[in-house]
Amino acid sequence: MASTPYIVTKGIVLRETETKESDKILTLLTAEYGKISVIARGTRRKSCKFAAAAQHLVWSEWTLYRRGEWYYANEGTTLELFAGLRADLDALALGCYFAELTEAVTSEEVPAEELLRHLLNGLYALGTLRKPPMLVKAAFEMKLLCLAGYEPLVDSCAYCGRADPEQPLLDVVQGVLRCRRCGVKESTLSMPLCASSLAALRHIVYGDPKRLYSFTLGGEAMERLAGAAEAFAAAQLERGFRTLDFYKSLQSPTLLSK
């Protein structure tokens, strides 16, 4: 009888679902195999050696084997727990939204190195670097959509060609930039920007991914960027997100207005 072929891969747990008495089904995002479903037997028992690796938003190395359409966990070693997220409910809720959003744009067993790197960097910026949550959220949403093939055209007005659109707006359905007076009849849902929020948006879309979160923005400009990024994700994916609703429920009206 041939021995079971094992694969070793690193992945982050996008979702965990309890099943049977002590098992879990993990949705892992890996670079080589993309999004895969893994049955992790016994991980709800205290005696399980890799129970920590099988938690939501944990980055781990796994030894897996495949049987039919399922992967099964043989061993797991924790690489990063993102403790900074787990010490802050707001940050953890936002991290869970990042995971749900990432799961929505990834396909089963399609290599996802860039998307995986983006998620890990977003969680690191949020939980370790302690970047402003509103800034990280907006940059994460917009760049994730770019990586998933929904990149908007924000270099100039899509109608008159001006590089510095007059009273700029982002049409979140068509994914184009426009002046307030341009394309009024063609536009569906457009979100207002300003010079500063447009510059930040261009940094996110066209800039170096390694410097994604290396900008500052405050006040109304930050609110406009955040509103545009969230609306763009919702319009392009045509769905809402339970984890986003929960994150918003934790925010006070004062924090939401900043």
Secondary structure, DSSP 4 states (H G I P E B T S, - for coil): -PPPPEEEEEEEEEEEEEETTTEEEEEEEETTTEEEEEEETTTTSTT-TTTGGGSTT-EEEEEEEEETTEEEEEEEEEEE--HHHHT-HHHHHHHHHHHHHHHHH--BT---HHHHHHHHHHHHHHHTS---HHHHHHHHHHHHHIIIII--EEEEETTT--SS-SS-EEETTTTEEE-TTTTTTT-SSEEE--HHHHHHHHHHHHS-GGGTT-----HHHHHHHHHHHHHHHHHHHT---HHHHHHHHHS-HHHHT-
